[in-house]
Amino acid sequence: MRLALFDLDGTLVDRRSAFANAITDLTRTHGYGPDVEHWMLIHLADRASPDDFAQLREIFNLDESAANLWRAYVNRMAAAVTCRPSVLDSLARLKAASWSIGVATNGASDIQRAKIRATGLADLIDGIAASGDIDVRKPDPRLFELAAARCGTQISRGDWMIGDNPENDIVGGHKAGLLTVWVRGRPWPESLSVPHHSVDDVTDAIDYLLTTHPPE
């Protein structure tokens, strides 16, 4: 069975708009002022962890525990994040064509899995590896290897990694022995080795896999 690993944030789901909505909802619900909202928008823009909320609580002398603040953030992110129906349909077609589908994502385990459950991706994915699982982040090849293992397989020739981050997804995928498809959006650093294929949308990446590896 062929293996396709996908990045989560920015590839399968839209974290950016969900993030802004989650922060606005959290601060308004808890009655926090613009200073708290601004701090979270700046410091959590790329990633968030429970430690960030311990720092937030200390800086602004908040009464609520860091654990409760983190849980509130996780719940709001799960409620706000979306996966387009076209992406879900494309993944269903890939699965029907006998591909094994995995996710290799940086981020805390609980929040990444909450997003996957909330968006309907859980029914289409065979295995998930989040950096919070083993405290190893992409582009470290071990995270890709863990994702493959959780799909019940190991990385072999002809397997793919699809993602939007040039270093984390594409260079990391190369190091792990995967073929790569880059979902354009970020600038491509000239110093990095090029992906095997580039697309404008993750659905185009799935179409490419199905075209180059049609069902037998």
Secondary structure, DSSP 8 states (H G I E B T S, - for coil): -EEEEE--BTTTB-HHHHHHHHHHHHHHHHT--HHHHHHHHHHTSS---HHHHHHHHHHHT-SS-HHHHHHHHHHHHHHH----HHHHHHHHHHHHTTEEEEEEE-S-HHHHHHHHHHTTGGGT-SEEEEHHHHT--TTSHHHHHHHHHHTTS---TT-EEEES-IIIIIIHHHHTT-EEEEE--S---TTS---SEEESSHHHHHHHHHHHS---
